[in-house]
Amino acid sequence: MRNPKYKNLFLFIFFFFIIAYGKASSIRAEQKMLVFSTWEGFEVDKCASIWLIKRFVAKDAVIKLFPKGSTIQEGIPFDTPDAKLRRYHNMSTFESILKQYNLSDSRLVFFGKIIHDIEVNIWEKKVFDETLIVQDAVNKIIQNSENNEEVIKKCLEIFDLMYKNRNK
């Protein structure tokens, strides 16, 4: 490349590709970090669903909370009336997520039954001994936490502990 004109052209093309590759790799990194969005306000099903998402669906997921009743236009909506991942008449949000992401770990399926017992089996006698223990523990976290981040952190800890101590 003795001609400086071609050398400059080559350098321009070379740096263009370096910049383009850098932008593409940062876009790929952002795409790996999924955003899941829901409304503010916690209950056992939502707390368990956040744990399921962060531990088994997308470990680096960001959970965004929006004011109740607002239209969610960012991320993957869950636990809102129009979301695909929501409570149905016969399925909790937790169970919807299990189904959507084909999660079949026996401990997760059992947790799904407990959450179902809390969320869907509202008026009938509880099926599992653990149901009221889980319900009370999570409700205490919700009532005694100072902010949303603390609720999520403590719920992640309690569900991690339950998962770890549950026989396979």
C-alpha positions in Angstrom: 0.0 0.0 0.0 2.3 2.6 -1.2 -0.5 4.9 -2.3 -1.5 7.0 0.7 -5.0 7.4 -0.7 -5.6 3.6 -0.4 -3.9 3.5 3.0 -6.4 6.0 4.4 -9.3 4.2 2.8 -8.1 0.9 4.3 -7.7 2.6 7.8 -11.2 4.1 7.5 -12.7 0.7 6.6 -10.7 -1.0 9.4 -11.8 1.4 12.1 -15.4 1.4 10.8 -15.5 -2.4 11.3 -14.0 -2.1 14.8 -16.6 0.5 15.8 -19.4 -1.5 14.2 -18.3 -4.7 15.9 -18.1 -3.0 19.3 -21.6 -1.6 18.9 -22.9 -5.0 17.9 -21.3 -6.8 20.8 -22.8 -4.2 23.3 -26.2 -4.8 21.7 -25.8 -8.5 22.1 -24.8 -8.0 25.8 -28.0 -5.8 26.3 -30.1 -8.5 24.7 -28.8 -11.1 27.1 -30.0 -9.1 30.0 -33.8 -9.5 29.9 -36.2 -7.1 31.5 -39.3 -8.4 33.2 -41.9 -5.8 34.1 -44.9 -5.9 36.5 -47.0 -3.6 38.6 -45.9 -2.4 42.1 -47.4 -4.2 45.0 -46.3 -7.6 46.3 -48.1 -10.9 47.1 -46.7 -14.4 47.4 -47.3 -15.3 43.7 -45.4 -12.3 42.4 -42.5 -12.8 44.9 -42.2 -16.5 44.0 -42.4 -15.6 40.3 -39.6 -13.0 40.6 -37.5 -15.7 42.3 -38.3 -18.2 39.5 -37.4 -15.7 36.8 -34.1 -14.6 38.5 -33.0 -18.1 39.4 -34.2 -20.3 36.5 -35.3 -18.2 33.5 -32.8 -15.4 33.2 -30.3 -15.1 36.0 -29.3 -11.5 35.1 -32.9 -10.4 34.6 -33.9 -6.9 35.6 -37.3 -6.6 37.4 -39.0 -3.3 36.7 -42.0 -2.2 38.7 -44.5 0.2 37.3 -47.5 1.9 39.0 -50.5 -0.3 39.3 -52.8 0.1 36.4 -50.3 1.6 34.0 -49.6 0.2 30.6 -46.3 -1.8 30.5 -44.4 -1.1 27.3 -41.0 -2.3 28.4 -39.7 -5.8 28.9 -41.7 -9.0 29.3 -44.8 -8.3 31.3 -45.8 -10.6 34.1 -48.4 -10.8 36.8 -50.7 -8.2 35.2 -54.2 -8.8 33.7 -53.0 -8.6 30.1 -49.7 -10.4 30.4 -49.1 -13.8 29.0 -47.3 -14.7 32.2 -50.2 -14.2 34.6 -52.6 -15.8 36.9 -55.5 -17.7 35.2 -58.6 -19.2 36.8 -56.7 -22.5 37.2 -53.0 -21.4 37.3 -50.8 -19.0 39.2 -48.4 -16.7 37.6 -45.6 -19.0 38.9 -47.2 -22.0 37.1 -47.6 -19.9 33.9 -43.8 -19.2 34.0 -43.1 -22.9 34.7 -45.2 -23.8 31.6 -43.9 -21.1 29.3 -40.2 -21.9 30.0 -40.6 -25.7 30.2 -39.3 -25.9 33.7 -39.8 -29.3 35.1 -37.5 -29.6 38.1 -39.5 -31.5 40.8 -38.8 -28.9 43.5 -40.1 -26.1 41.2 -43.2 -28.1 40.3 -43.8 -28.6 44.0 -43.4 -24.9 44.7 -45.9 -24.3 41.9 -48.4 -26.5 43.8 -47.8 -24.5 47.0 -48.2 -21.2 45.1 -51.4 -22.6 43.4 -52.7 -23.5 46.9 -52.1 -19.9 48.0 -53.2 -18.0 44.9 -55.8 -20.1 43.2 -57.2 -22.3 46.0 -58.3 -19.3 47.9 -61.4 -20.4 49.7 -60.8 -24.1 50.1 -58.9 -26.0 52.8 -55.1 -25.8 52.0 -53.7 -29.0 50.4 -50.2 -28.8 51.7 -48.8 -28.3 55.2 -46.1 -25.9 53.7 -48.7 -23.6 52.2 -49.5 -21.5 55.3 -45.8 -21.4 56.3 -44.8 -20.0 52.9 -47.7 -17.6 52.8 -47.0 -16.3 56.3 -43.2 -16.0 55.8 -43.6 -14.0 52.5 -46.4 -11.8 53.9 -44.2 -10.9 56.9 -41.4 -9.9 54.5 -43.8 -7.8 52.5 -45.2 -6.1 55.6 -41.8 -5.5 57.3 -39.6 -4.4 54.5 -38.8 -0.8 53.9 -38.8 -0.8 50.1 -39.3 -2.9 46.9 -35.6 -3.8 46.7 -35.7 -5.2 50.2 -38.8 -7.2 49.5 -37.2 -8.8 46.5 -33.9 -9.4 48.2 -35.5 -11.1 51.2 -37.9 -13.2 49.1 -35.0 -14.4 46.9 -33.2 -15.5 50.1 -36.2 -17.3 51.5 -37.1 -19.1 48.3 -33.4 -20.0 47.8 -33.4 -21.5 51.3 -36.6 -23.4 50.6 -35.3 -24.7 47.3 -32.0 -25.8 48.8 -33.7 -27.6 51.7 -36.4 -29.3 49.6 -35.7 -33.0 48.8 -35.4 -33.6 45.0 
